Amino acid sequence: MDIKLSTQPYKGTRDFYPREMKLRNWFFGKIRKSLECACFDEYDGPMLESLDLYAAKSGEELAKEQTYNFTDRGGRSLAIRPEMTPTVARMVAAKMGELNYPLKWFCISNMYRYERPQRGRLREFWQLNVDIFGCDTFEADLDVIESAVSLLRAFGADETMFRVHINNRRFFNDAIAAIAGTDVEGSRKVSKVVDRKNKVPRENYEADLKALGLDDEQIAKIDALYKMDVREATALCPDSVGAKELTALFDALEKTGLLKYCMFDFGIIRGLDYYTGTVFEVFDEAPENNRAMFGGGRYDNLVGLFVKNAKISGVGYGMGDVTLENFLTTHGLVPDLDNEGVKVLVTRFDDVPLEAYTALVDTMREGGVRAALYLGSKKFGKQIDFAAKENYSHVVIMGGSELAEGMVKIKNLATREETVVAHEALADFFANKTATSISYDALMEGKA
């Protein structure tokens, strides 16, 4: 029986045709340039990790419900990576005595999570991870936040388009303990409720807190914290280590001019269990896309999972490509990627041997010019149509007479201008030249 296979990709994944790849490569290139300018080094790790790695530090929900996991032929429980932080912590632990601290690392890797696809969230996604290891003070927190701001600014974003919401897990625990009289575990349970505050109805939020033993007065005190600035909030627990960390960080943000991009937000928790200090999320300020795009924080104890008594702190963040693309599109920050600059198609005629054309292409490529030979033997008009549809800026024309004279015609598809040059001058002609591609529709309408 014949089986009809679907042409659609697996739910929650995407096909990247050349146009989509062009967009992805463009913003990955911007990201790399921004982070390399800040002296971050790129790394990567394996797609497969032990399932225990995520169960131990990412939380049971992620490990059991959101990973693609399986048992291999050797009986080992493995997972396709749903995030990168446990992997990079493992890598640092493996060579902790050989590395030069502080480390400033980043990667752009694809991840998989089994969850319901929705706007900004797919099952397969590419994620930027930025981390600093080996710096215990707020300066590392400041550096990673500054890198996130600089990265968005590199795309043309300004303070009206996004805001960094900042909190501190140590301060959160101390504040909840002071209000509700809880221990560390009790504060952790409250944090889980606060983390999903904006995802559930208000009555559910209150019911969940009351189920943990909080009364109306205590809930009201927590609510008040959501409206406070950092000075008001930290004054409630002045002896808290987290409060002091927050104060130092916000003082530095103000002095470095970054405060206009940032704000204190007691409701920022970050759901993963390994965060211990500063936590932050970056929100899109556009009303039509007003959501958290990405975030991160400090995880002082993660390397210790692999090496007993290890004292290597870490702070970092992760940014998904889907949410970044939504942000850039919403704010009109994606350039015209169809304008590819100088891109040359060598057209063909039957009275010229193939090797004569390939010699022209080779000459241009050796000179750093993007060039291709038209494949096939269609009529000249069809070759011009092809060049316009594929965003070529110029075509090179050489028939038998031009070959005999050692000359070629160069046609600019945007201006319709034609220039005659010698074969050996082709690369020089295009050197330092800029060009605007002509759209296919404009060509067909005779607007060029």
C-alpha positions, 0 to 999 in steps of 0.5 A: 500500500502506498503511503502518502507522506506529509510535506509539513514539518513536525508540529512546532518546528520550521522549514528554513527556505533560503529567504528565512535562512537569510533572515536568521543568518542576518540576526545571528551575525548581528548578535555575534558581532555585538558579543565579540565586541564585548569580548565574549568567546563562542562555544557549543556543546552536544545535542544529547545530555543525560536526563539526570542533568535536567532533573537535578537543576532545571526542575522536574517539570522541564525534565519530565514533561518538556524534554524529548527523552529516550533510553539508548541501546546502552540503557542510558536515559538521555534528553535532547537539550531543552536549554544550555545552562546545565551543559555549560556548567558541566563543561566548566566543571570538566576543565575548571582547573584549566580555565582562566577566570572570569570566563565570558562565553556565548553560544547560539544553539538549537534546543527542543522542548515538548510544549504547546506551540504559540506565539514566540514559543515553538518546540524547536528553536535556536537560543542565544546563551550568554554567561560569565563564570568566576565573578562573585560580585554585581559587576558580572550581573551588570556586564550581562545586562549591559550586553543584552541592552547593547545587543538590542541597540545593535538592531536599532532598538531604543529605550522606548521599545524594551525594558529590563525588569530586575529582581533578586532571588535572595531578596525575594526569599528574605522579603517573603520570609519577613512577610509570611514567616516562611523558611527557604522551602516555603519561600520557594513554594511562594515563588512558584505561585508568583512566577505564574501570577500573570498567567492565571486569574487573580482568584487562582493566584490568591487561592494558591497563596492561601493554600500555602498558609498566607492570609489576606494581609500577607497577600496585600503586603506582597502585592504592595511590593509589585508597585515599589521601586528598588529603594522602597522595596529593599528598605523593608529588608535592609540587612538582606544580602539580596537587598544589598546586591540589588542596591549595588546593581541599581547604583551601577545601572544609574551611573553607567547610563543604563537605568533608562533601560531597566526597572525593579520588578518584584514579580520577576522570579525565573521559574528554573530552580538553579537561580540564586541571586539577580534575575531579570527578564527583558520585555517588549514595550509594544502593546501588540507584543507586550511580553517577556522576550528573554531573561536570565540571572545568577546561579552560584551553585550550578558548577557544584553539581559536578564537582564537590565544593566547587566555588565558581559562580555564574550569571547569564541569560538565554534569548530565543530566535522566535521572540527576537524575530517577533520583536524586530518585526513588530518594531520595523527593525528588519532591513530589506534583505532582498537588497543583496548588494553586488551579485552578478549573473553571467548569462549564456549564448550557444556560440560561446563555449562553457569554459569561457563563461566559467573563466569569467565567473572564476575571475570575479570570485577570485576578486571577491565578487559574488558571481554565478553562471546561469545554468541551462540554455534558456532564451536570453529574456528568461535569463534576465527574468531569473536574475531579477527574481533572484535579486542579482544586481548585474548581468554579464553578457558575452556572445561570440563577438564579445568573446572574440574581442575580449570584452563583455557587457555589464548591465545594471538591472536597477538603472538599465545602464550598460558598460563594456569592459575587458575580460581581465577588468571584470573584478576591478569594475565591481571593486568597491561598487554598491548596487541596489537589486531591482525587484522582479515586479518593477522589471516586469512593469518597466520601471527600472 
